[in-house]
Amino acid sequence: METSEFTELFPGFPHELGLECLTRLPYTGHRVASGVCRRWRDLLQSQDFYYHRQRYGFTHKIACLVQAFSAGVVDGRKHGDSLCYGVAVFDSVSRTWERLDPVPTHPNGLPLFCQLASCEGKLVVMGGWDPVSYDPIRDVSVYDFTTQRWRQGKEMPSKRSFFAIGACSGRVYVAGGHDENKNALKTGLVYDLRMDEWTELPPMSKERDECEGMVIGDEFWVVSGYGTDNQGEFDGSADVYGFRSGQWKRVKGVWEAGRCPRSCVGVGKDGKLESWTDLDPAIKVGTYGVMLGGQVLVTGSEYQGAPHCFFMVEINDGKKGKLESIVVPDDFSGFVQSGCCVEI
């Protein structure tokens, strides 16, 4: 890491020693430490420092989940008995749960069916439906775990729902879904978090509504989905975007045709795609999985209306261990609509 810009972090101490101390500081202390002085603030909030902590093993992975809460819980005021959605955070190291402050533009709950991605220790919330009018929206909100604050990003260029999403190297990739007239899409976009700008991607090979997105290595996979004229007929192929080539390729036979991929696509042995719903009968309904390095947080129910359960699963060389049930506070036991892993 460059040292010339950040000198005398601790007066009278060598720069390397000061940097080592701040590198070891838990992320929960970054907001307070940022208020010590401008030099600390600039360092702690810099991209270079994030990658420096990552390189030396001082980051760790958390799961951020769009989860159903009672409406009275999200903003501290009573809103009746209906449900709304907020962001729950599960720390797999400490096994603790917390809830992020509401997005300022949505104080009474997140947009329905919004999507999550993470970039450089930040959480990005995109799209969804207005919870009152059910109209699709283009909002982009970014949560910085260092400052513990939300900011608004540049809106999505167009309205789309049920799209695939993935992130890599400071950029968020979206593709597929459908427009506000329910027409399935084969277009894609990329959002540069640092520049706060959107760029169009080349079109995919076919329309893919209700597809699922994931990043595998240096590729963005858009799995399954269906076209406008084939509602609900989920395809068995995927369109794969190469970050280096800037081109799509179509891969056939990677998913079970006719099976919805939303929220349940995982990577199994030999890099093959599989469904988290097949792990155990206890999570057959409303399944969602978030990969956290060598572990997966999976959640779901045994049947419609059954209690929502949460498990951790160890993964070694693509082989999965047994489900380990985890204790979840009542306030965090609701249905999970979407989520992602954030390395902080």
N, C-alpha and C positions, 0 to 999 in steps of 0.2 A: 504493500500500500504506500502511496506517495506520502511523504512526511513534511514536505516543505510548506504545505498550506496550513497544517495544523501543528504549530509549535507551542511549547510551554503549556501543555495541558494542565500540569501541576507546577506552579512556580518552584524553581530550584530542583526539580526532578528531571531526569533524562526523558526525552520524548517517548522512547520505546517503552519505558516503565509505565508512564502515564497512559499510553495507548493500550498496554496490556491490562491495566486496571479497568478501563472503560469497556474493553472488549469482553471482560468477564462479568460485567454488570448485567444482572437479569433484565430482560426487556421490560418487566413491570416497573423498573426504576428509571426507564429512559425519559419519561415525561418530566419527572421531578428534576433529573439531572440536566435536562435541556434548559431549565430555568436558571442554572448556576451562572452561566456566562454565554456570550454569543459564540465563542470558540467551541465550547462543548455542544451547544445547540447545532451549529453547522456540521460538526463531526457526526453526532448521533443521528442526524436526519439525512446524511449523505448516502448516496448509492454505494460509493466506495467502501464506506464503513460497514454497510450491510453485507456486501460480498466478502469483506475482510473477516467478519464474524462467522460467516458461512464456511469460509475456507478453513478456519481453525476450529471448527466444530462447536461453536457457541450459539448456534441457532437450533431450534427444534420445531417439530411439526405439531400444529393444532388443527382440529376440525372446526370449521365454521358452518353452521347449519341454519337454514331458513326453517324455523320451527313454529308450530301452532301454540299460541298462548291464549289464556283468557283475555278478553279485550280490556279488562280493567287493570291488567298487570303491566302492559307495555309502557304507558306514560304516567302511571301513578294515579290516574283518575278513572272513575267508574264509567264504562261504556256499555253496560248491559251484559248479557250472558253469552254474546256471540264470540267467536274466535277471531283472532287476527294473528299476523306473523311478525316475528322479530328474529334477530340473529343470536343464536346460542353458540357459545364457544366451549369446546371440550379440550382440555389439556391432557393428552394421553400419558404424560410423564407424572404429573401430580394427581391425575384422575379427578380433577376439579372442573366445575361448570360455572360459567358466568354468562351474563347477557350484555351485549353491547347497547350503548345508548341508542335511542331511535334516530333514524335518518331525519334531519331537520325538516326536509320537505315532505316527510311522511310520518308525522309524530304519532299517529294512531295505528301504525302498522305498515309493514312493507307491502309493495305491490304484489298481488297474487301471481304466482308462477314466475317470479323474477328469477334470474340466474346469477350464480356466483362464480368468480374466478379470483386468482391471487397472482400478484406481481410484486416481486422484490419486497416481501413482507407486508404488502398492503392488500386489503380486501376490496374487490370491485363488485358492485351490485348493478345489474343491467336489466332493463326492460320490465316486462310483467304487465299486469292489468290493474287499472285503478280499482281499489276494493269497493268503491261505491257505485261507479258507473259501469265497471267491467270493460271499459275501453282500453285498448293497448296503449302503453306509454313508451317514450323513448329515453327516459331518465337514466343517467349514469351517476352513481355515487361511489366515492372512494373513502375507505376508512384506513387511517394511518395508525398502526399500533404503537408507534413511537410517541406521537403527540396525543393519541387517543381521541382524535377528532375526525369528523366527516367533512368532506368537501364535495362539491358538485363537479363532475366531469362534463365534457362536451357531449351533448345528446347524440344518441344513435341517429344516423342519417335518415332512417326510415323505420316505421313500426313493423315489428315482427314478433311472433309468439312461438313458443315451443321449439326454439332453435338449439343447435349444438354450440357448446362453448368450451374453450381451452385457453391456456396461457403459457407463454414461453418468452424469456429474455425481455421482460418489460412490455410485452404486447399481449393483447387479448384478442383471440380469434373467434368469430361467430360465423355460423353458416346454416343454411336450411331454415326450417320452421315454416310459418305461413304469414302472409300479410293481413291487413285489416279486413280484406274481403275473403279470407279463408283460402286464398290461392297458395298452394305449396310453392316453396322457393328452392332454387338451386344456386342462388347467389351467396357470396360470402363477404365479410368485412374484417378489417383488423384495426384495433384501437391501440395507439401508441400512448401508454400511460405517461411517459415523460414529456412528450410533446403536446399531449391532450388533443390529438388529431385522429381522424378516421380516414382509412384508405380502402378502396374496393379490392377484392380478390378476384381472380379469374373464376368463372362459373364452374360448378361441379358437373359431373357427368349426367346427373338427373336431379329431379325435385326430391326433397327429403323433409317432409313434415314429421314432427314428433321424433326426430332423430336424437342420438346421444353423442356428445363430444368428449374426447379425451386426448391428452398428449402422451405419446409413447416415443421416447427418445427424441429425435429431431423431426417428428411428424405430428400433425394434427389429424386425428381420425374422426370422421363423421359417420356414425354407424347406423345402418338401417334407415327407417323412415318410409314414407309412402308419397305418391304423387297426388295431384289434385283429383284426377279421375280414378284413383284407386284408394279411396278413403279406408283407412284401417288395415290395408294389405301390406304389412310391414315386409320390407325387402331384406334379403339375406346378405347384401353386399355392403361395402363401405367406400366412401371417397376419402382419400388420404392426401393431405397437403404437405409437401416437403418444404421445410423452412429454408433449406439451402437452395433448392431448385426453383422455388416459387411456383410450382405446378402441382396439379392434382393427378392422382392415378386412381383407377377403380380396382378394388380388390373384391372378388366374388367369394361367396361361401364362408364368410367369417361369422355369421350370425344365423340363428334359427329363423327361417322365414315364417312370418305370421306372428312372431313374438315381439311385444313392445319392448324397446331397449331402454326406455326412460328410467334414469336413476339407478340402474342395476347392472351396468356393464363393468366387468372387471377383467384383469389380465391374469391368466392362469399359467399352467405349466407350458414351457416352450413358447411363451408369448402369445398363446391363443386367447381369444376373447371368450368370456363365459359370463353367466348371470349369477349375481350374488344370491338370487332366490333359491338356487340349487344347493346352497350350503347346508340348510337345515329346515325342516318343516315349520320351525318356530318363527321363521321370517318370510313366509310365503306371500304375504299381503303387505302392500305399502313398503316394499323393500328399498332401502337406500344404503349405499356403501361409500366410504371415504378412505382412500389409501393413505396411510400415515407411515411412509417408509416401509419397514418390515412388518407392519401391522395394518389391519383394516378394521375400522369402526363400522359395524353393520347394524341396521335397525329395521324393524318390521314387526308384523303380527302373524299369529298362526292362522287366523281367519278374520273375516270382516267383522269389526266390532270388538275383537279381542284386545287385551292390553298391549300397548306398544312396548317392545323389549329392545334392549341394547346389548351388544356383544362386542368383544374384541377377538380377532383371529390373527394368529401368528402366521407369517408366510416365509418359507425357506425354500429357495430355488424353485419357486412356483408351486410348491406343495403347501397346502393349508392345514393348520392344526385344528383342534377342536374349538368350538365356540366357548368363550369365557364370558359368562354373564357379568355385567358391571352394574353397580348400584347407582341409580340415577335419582336425584331429588325430584319430588313430585312436580315442581315448577318446570322441570326440563324433560318430562316424560311424554310430551305431545308428539303428534305426527310430524315427520320431517319431509318437507317438500323438495328441497334441493340443498346443495352444500358443496364444499370444496376443502382441500387441505391448504393451509397457509403456513409457510416457514417463517418464523419470526426470531 
